[in-house]
Amino acid sequence: MDTNAIDFTNNRDKLSWVTVTAFAIFHVLAVAALFNASWSAVIVAFGLHWVCIGWGIGLGYHRLHTHRSYKVPKWLEYFFAVCGTLTLQGGPIFWTAIHRIHHQYSDEPGDPHSPRDGKWWAHMLWTMFGEEMHSNTEVMGKYAPDLMKDRFYRVLTRWHWVPLVVLGLSLLAIGGVPWLLWGIFLRVVVGLHCTWLVNSATHLWGHRRFQTSDDSMNSFWVALITFGEGWHNNHHAYPTSARHGMVWHELDLSWIQIRMLSWIGLAWDLQVPTARQIASKSIDLELTA
């Protein structure tokens, strides 16, 4: 492992109290949201979940910023990054670095969130430890040099909490406390656990279509709640593919949206493995037929 990298295996005694406190507050207020419901607040939460998890994480942080599996105009790339900050999952440099490290050491020593270190560690505990991981953009930036070159991403990573605060104040002004509780706190907590399930559940349960060196699995139910990110074994077999659902019945809403963007000229250079490449790794007869 790179001697200059953050050693996640030795960070478990360095609790990030800022992160723990923030997560505790958000979870408590997420429960409070259930007692302050309105139809308009629920609709706002669902809409923001699509924008923040579907666009911000799926289309943005993951497939675009981390893996560069397709290209879009710079303004749209920046927009997806801002959407990503609304998930409370850190700025684009932090998120991209963590995910690239995960692929580099997947289910091996150095993986930030492998279930081999514990199911709950992989799901959420890893986020609460390692102060350097949360605060040292320069160290994390070594894994995202492409983003580090861009001042917009450096500033957005440093001030990643600002868009969420602005959104929260806007929701409070427009729809009152129910909109704030549902559109920020409950929506963020649901989004966090949906994303974390990709780290934990899809390395524990499911089925495998491809031979990979890690424990990645495909999970239909995780794919449903993450806009296609649950086809994780497919993704680990072809990390730079813009398409994660490799056959017609593997619903991949993010891929559908990328295709729609390409139809109107807002996305190009879509990276997708060829049939020959798929067959070379496949252990599923359906994909080799």
N, C-alpha and C positions, 0 to 999 in steps of 0.2 A: 504494500500500500504506500502511496505517496507520503513521504515524511512531512511534507508541508500541509497535508490534509487534516481536517478535523477528525479525531478518533472518536467516533460515536460510541464505541464499545466501552470507553473509559469515562464517559460523560454523565453517568447515571447518578453521581453524587453531587452534581452541580445544577441544582434546581433553578429554573428561570421563574422567579416569583412574579414578574410582570405577566408572563404568559399564563401561569397558573391562576392568578387573580382575575385576569381578563376572561379566561374560559369559565371560571366559577361564576362570575357575574352574568355572563351570557347564558349559561345553563339555567340559572335561577330565574332570570327574566324570561327565558323561553317557556318555562313552566307557567309563569305569570300570564303569558300571552294567551294560554288556553282559557283563562278566566276573563279575558277582555277581547272576545272575538266579535267580529262583524263580517258580513259577506264581502264588503269592500276590502277589509284588511286581509282576508284570506286570498282574494284575487290578486292583490298587490304582492303578497308573499310568493304566490305561485309564479307570477310574472317575473319577479326579481330573481327567483331561483333559476329560471330559464336563462335570464340574462347573465347572472353572476357565475353559476356553475356551468351551464351549457356553453355560453360564449366566453366568459372570463377564464374558466379552467379548461374545459374541453377544447374549444376552438383556439383559445389564446395561449395561456401558460403552457399547456401540454403539447398539443400538436403543432403549434406555430412557434412559440418562443423556445421551447426546449428542443424539439426534434426537427424543426424547420421542414415539416413534411409538405408544406405548400407555401405560396407567397401571396401577399396582399399588398395594397397600397400602404405606405407608412402611416397615414392617418388612421386607417382601420386597424393596423397592428397596435398602434398606441391606444386606440379605443378599447380593444380587447384586453389590453394590459390594465387599464383603469377598471374595467369590469372585474378583472381578477382580484384587484385589491379590495373589492367589496365583499369578499368571502372570508376575511380575517385569516387568510393563509399566507400572509406576508407579501412582500413586493416581488416583482418579476425576477430580479436577479437571485433572490433567496430561493424562490420556488423552483426556478430553472436549475440552479446549482444542486439542490437537494435531489431533484429527479434524475439529473445526469449522474450523480454519485450512486443513486440507487441502481441504475442500469450498469454502471461500471463494476459494482460489487454485489450484484443481485443475489440475495440469500447466502452471502459469504461475509466473512469479517470485513467490516467497513460499510456495510449496507445500513443506512440510517434507520430503516424500519422493516426488518425481516421478522416474520413470525418464528423463525428459529431462535430468536432471542425472547420469545414470549408473545402470546396472542395479543394481550393488552398493550404491550410495548409497541408492537407493529401498528396497532389501531390508533392509539392516541398518546401513550406515555412518552414516546420518543420526542414529541413536540414540546414537552415540559422541561426537558433537561438540555444542558449545553448552552450556557450563556453566550459563548463565542459564536455559536451557530446563529443565534438570533441577532447579535449586535455587530458582528465583524463583516461588513460588506466586502472589504478588500479580500479577506480569506475566501468567502463564498464566491466572490467574483472570479476567482481563478478557474472555476468550473463553468463560468458564463462570460468568457472574454468578449464575445460578440455583443452582449448587452452592456458590458462595462464600458465599451467604447462610446456608447450613446448617452449623452447627458440626461436626456429625458428619463431613461431607465434608472440611472443613478439617483436622480432626484426623487422619482416615484418610489423607489425602494426605500430611500431614507424616510420619506413622508407617506408611507403606504396607508397609514391609518386616517389620513385627512379626507380622502373621498368618502369613506364610510361615515365619518362624523358629519360631513356635509349632507350626505344622503339621509342620515338619521334626523337631522334638524329639519330638513325639507319635509320628510314624512310626518314629523310631529306638527309642523305648521299647517300642512294640508289636511291630514286625516286624524290628528290627535294621537292620544296614547295607544289606541288599538293598532293604528298603522305603524307606529314606532315599534311596538312589541312584536308584531307579526312580520313586518317588512325588514327589520334589523335582527332582533335577538332570536326569535324562533327560526326565521329563514336561515340565518348564519349557522346556528347549531345544527339544523338538519343538513345543510350543505357540507359542514365540516365532517359529519359522520358519514355522509354519502361518499365523500372523497376518501376518508380514512378506510372505508370498507374495501376500496381498491388496493390499499396497502396491506390489509390484513386478510379479509375473506378470500380475495382472489389469489392468495398464495397458500390457502388452506383447503378450500372446497371448490369443486367444479370438475371440469374435464379438460383434457389437453388434446389439441389438434396437431401441435407441432413439437418436435424434439428441441427442447431448450435446456440449458445448463442449470436453470433455476427451478423453483417450485411453482411458477406462474400457472394459473388456471383460467378457464373461461367460465363466467358466471352470468347466466341470463338475467337473474333478478338484480344483480349489481349493475349490469348494463342498462336496465330499464330506468334506474334512478340516477344514473350518471351520464345519460345521453350517449351511451355506447362505450364508455371506458371499461366496462366489465369484461370485455373480450380481451382479457389481459394476457393470456397465453399467446394469442394471435399477435398482440402488440409486442411482446418480448421476442417473438420470432422475427418480427420485422418492425423494429422501433421507429424507423423513419417513414413508415407508411401512414398516409393520411386516412386510410380506411382501416378500421379495426374489425368490423364485422365482415368476415371474408366470404360468407355465403348468404344467399337471399334472406334466410330466416334469422340471421344474426342482426337484429335491429340495431342500427348505428345512426342515431339522429345527428350526431356531429358530422359524420361523413355526408349525410344527406344535405346538411346545411352548407358544407364546403362545396359540394357539387352545385348547389343552387347559386352560390357566390361565383363559381366558375362560369355558369351559364350567363350571368349578367356582366361578366368581365371584371369582377372584383377579386378573383382568385385564379392563380395559374401555377404551372409547374407542380401539379399534384403528384406526389410520390406514392405509387402503388406497386407492389410486387407483381411480376409477371406470373402466368400460369406455371411456367417451368420452375421459377424460383419457389413458388408455393409447393409444388410437388416434391421438390428436393428435400424439404424439411418435414413434410406432412406425414403424420401417422394416422390420418383419417382418410379412409377410402373415398369418402364423398368429395374430398378436395383433389384427389389424384385421378378420379375417373375421367 
